[in-house]
């Protein structure tokens, strides 16, 4: 990750002539996003272990029990949810 980030920031500096503030902002955003994704993945693995799910069962859980379908209980299509509201 560090090497990729360093290459990207170098690209911003050299190829895009980005200011130091811009480069720093990009670095911060990328690092924060990486931490969020890492935390999310860790949380999903912990949930999978806690519930005793196989990878297939975890996939089904995430696709069918979360998001719009999990919240609405009847659809994963936001148009249907808006119609029902």
C-alpha positions in Angstrom: 0.0 0.0 0.0 2.7 2.4 0.9 4.6 2.0 -2.4 1.4 2.5 -4.4 0.5 5.6 -2.4 4.0 6.9 -2.9 3.9 6.3 -6.7 0.5 8.0 -6.9 1.6 11.0 -5.0 4.7 11.2 -7.1 2.5 11.1 -10.2 0.4 13.9 -8.8 3.4 16.0 -8.1 5.3 15.4 -11.4 2.7 14.6 -14.0 -0.2 16.7 -12.8 1.8 19.4 -11.2 -0.4 19.3 -8.1 0.3 21.6 -5.1 1.6 20.2 -1.9 -1.8 20.8 -0.3 -3.5 18.8 -3.0 -1.1 15.9 -2.7 -1.5 15.9 1.1 -5.3 16.0 0.8 -5.2 13.0 -1.6 -2.9 11.1 0.7 -5.2 11.7 3.7 -8.3 10.7 1.8 -6.7 7.5 0.4 -5.4 6.5 3.9 -8.8 7.1 5.5 -10.6 5.2 2.8 -8.2 2.3 3.2 -8.8 2.2 7.0 -12.6 2.2 6.5 -12.4 -0.7 4.0 -10.0 -2.6 6.3 -12.4 -2.1 9.3 -15.4 -3.1 7.2 -13.6 -6.3 6.0 -12.5 -7.1 9.5 -16.1 -6.6 10.8 -17.5 -8.9 8.1 -15.0 -11.6 8.9 -15.9 -11.3 12.6 -19.6 -11.5 11.9 -19.0 -14.5 9.6 -17.1 -16.3 12.4 -19.6 -15.3 15.1 -22.6 -16.6 13.1 -20.6 -19.7 11.8 -21.3 -18.7 8.2 -19.5 -20.3 5.3 -18.3 -17.8 2.6 -21.4 -18.6 0.5 -23.7 -18.1 3.5 -22.0 -14.7 4.3 -22.4 -13.6 0.7 -26.1 -14.5 0.8 -26.5 -12.7 4.2 -24.9 -9.5 2.8 -26.9 -9.6 -0.4 -30.3 -10.6 1.0 -30.3 -9.5 4.6 -28.7 -6.1 4.3 -29.1 -3.0 2.2 -32.5 -2.1 0.8 -33.9 -5.6 1.0 -32.8 -6.0 4.6 -34.3 -2.7 5.6 -37.5 -2.8 3.6 -38.1 -6.5 4.0 -39.6 -6.8 0.5 -37.3 -5.4 -2.2 -33.8 -4.2 -3.1 -35.1 -1.8 -5.7 -35.2 1.8 -4.5 -38.0 2.6 -7.0 -40.3 0.1 -5.2 -39.4 1.5 -1.8 -40.2 5.0 -3.0 -43.6 3.8 -4.5 -44.4 2.2 -1.2 -43.5 5.2 0.9 
